[in-house]
């Protein structure tokens, strides 16, 4: 009985010690988890702040690029520099800058088309003058080979007036029918023009008309 009482007393002491240890362990706070939460929150705030600053910088860069584009348009487009009395001395709005730019581009397109038409007409004139030059050189050469032929009948001035009248009449139809945009178009147009406007009957009518006109001027 004495041994049994001693063992029971020792068991009771061990149980109470384990109970006290468990209670003490459970009452100690989990400092590892708290430290982890404490360090994580500043990193999240720092990341958000960096993203916010990057977004702000990107937006500012985009706005600066747009502003520079409008400033360049105002410097390039002449009508943007002219004073608009409808808005006074106020700064031009973006809508007005865009509209003036569109109007100016349309104006440039019209001017370009007008210049292209003028160049086309000048090319036709050059082509006609070359043809007239070749024909005139042939007439001069023929006259030099036979200097006395028809000397007493028709003067050189009269011959030139007849030639000029014929060439002017032919050039009118040539200028209206021939395209000199490319060599292929020129070749195709020349052949069709010769077939239509250089027929013997057509040339005969032109010569007769020129002779009647010169005769009416002389008499």
C-alpha positions, 0 to 999 in steps of 0.5 A: 500500500505504501508503494502504491500511494507513492506511485499515485503521488508521482503520477499526479505531480507529472500530470499537473506539470504537463498541464501547466506546460501545455497551458503556458505553451498555448498562452505564448503568442505566435510571433512568427505569423505576426512578423510575417504579416507585419513585413508583407503589408509594407511590400504590398503598399510599396508595389501599389505605389510603384504601379500608381507612379508608373501609370501616372508617368505613362499617362503624362507621357501620352498627354505630352505626345498628343500636345506636341502633335497638336503644336506641330500641326499648328506650326506646319499648317499656315491657316492655323497661324492666321488670326481667326476673328470668330474666336478672337485671341483665344487659343485654338482648340483641338477640334479647330486645329484638326479641321484646319489641318483637314481643309489644308490637306484638301487644298493641297490635293486640289493644287497637286491635281491642278499642277499635274494637269498643267504639266500634262498640257505642257508635255502635250505642247512640247510634243506638238512643237517637236512635231512641228519642228520636224515638219518645218525642218523637212520643208526647209530642207526640201526648199533648200534642195530646190530653191527656185521651185515655186519662187515666183508663185508663193512667198516663204511667209505665205508658206509658213502661214499656211503651215502654221495654220495647219499645225495649229488646227492639228494641235487642237485635236492632238492636245484634246486626244493625246495623253502623255502620262506614260510612253505606252499611253502616248503610243496608243493615243498617237496611233488612234489620233493619226487614224482619226484626225490625219485621214486624207479627207480630214487633212484636205478639209483642214488645208482648204479651211486654212487657205480660205482664212488666209485669203480672207485676211489678204483680200 
